[in-house]
Amino acid sequence: MVDDWRDPALAQRWTGDPAMFNPLRAETLDVLLTAIEAVFEPGKTLLDMGSGSGLVEASLFERVQHAQVVGVDRSEPMMALAKENLKPFPFQFIQVQHDLQDAAALAGPNSPLPRLTYQIAFSVQALHHLSREGHLAVYQALASILEPGGWFFNLDRMAVPPQMFDVYRPLWARLERTHGFGPDEGGDYAAHQAMLARAGDTPLAVTDHLALLAEAGFTPTILHAYANRALIAAKKN
Ligand SMILES: C[S@@+](CC[C@H](N)C(=O)[O-])C[C@H]1O[C@@H](n2cnc3c(N)ncnc32)[C@H](O)[C@@H]1O
């Protein structure tokens, strides 16, 4: 069955152990927050696409005090957990319930987003459920929402090129040595594809992200990558 973030049991389980299938989560979140800290201008607003249970915000508010985030998500149970997790920061987080499959509406005249100056947008482990067209629509919406020179950071799983699967497998196994556990990405490419299908994941190749971001009006680069996890930074042209 495809993972459904609107299932309260999945929301609870994942929020209780977000690194369950991703031993690199803590390290890559630290890289993301370091990058955000470097460019954030106090008084401006951040936008989180797929804010879930607010775990990224909880870390962000510890490091970038007084930052304000508008978080978009469609899952009621994840949003309820965010409300709980972010109780210590009552004035810094605004939630907007919206389906990212209709990203264009976020930039349209009836946008549900509060009218604020969005300097930075980010997304963590959320966009890989979207199609290629869906990713482009998100990037185009962000290009319209962000202020000139604004930033977008996307930390997510990437597609594994089929002919290169054998070079990824030992890198996942290596994580068991370095972190004590590794992700279950499947023993061969067919098993990997089946795992993605079960989870409803449709990740894009990192080269596709770069091309779509450029098409939408950003200058993109890769800030951090390990096997099929990457942090992409993009600056609005
Ligand atoms: C793995 S969780 C990550 C949450 C958060 N970014 C974090 O890293 O802690 C993925 C989140 O993306 C949200 N999401 C996935 N597809 C979505 C869509 N089409 N529209 C809105 N939210 C979506 C889910 O509801 C879920 O809260």
The ligand as a Gaussian input file, in Angstrom:
#p B3LYP/6-31G(d) Opt

LIG

0 1
 C        8.586000      12.685000       5.388000
 S        7.481000      13.946000       5.855000
 C        8.654000      15.286000       6.072000
 C        8.141000      16.388000       6.954000
 C        9.149000      17.499000       7.241000
 N        9.544000      18.184000       6.034000
 C       10.371000      16.947000       7.946000
 O       11.384000      16.702000       7.276000
 O       10.316000      16.752000       9.167000
 C        6.703000      14.383000       4.311000
 C        5.637000      15.449000       4.444000
 O        5.297000      15.901000       3.135000
 C        3.893000      16.093000       3.092000
 N        3.426000      15.979000       1.712000
 C        3.677000      14.961000       0.837000
 N        3.024000      15.186000      -0.321000
 C        2.331000      16.352000      -0.156000
 C        1.458000      17.102000      -0.997000
 N        1.150000      16.700000      -2.237000
 N        0.945000      18.251000      -0.502000
 C        1.240000      18.673000       0.744000
 N        2.050000      18.006000       1.586000
 C        2.583000      16.855000       1.140000
 C        3.344000      14.982000       3.961000
 O        2.019000      15.268000       4.393000
 C        4.354000      14.945000       5.095000
 O        3.973000      15.773000       6.152000

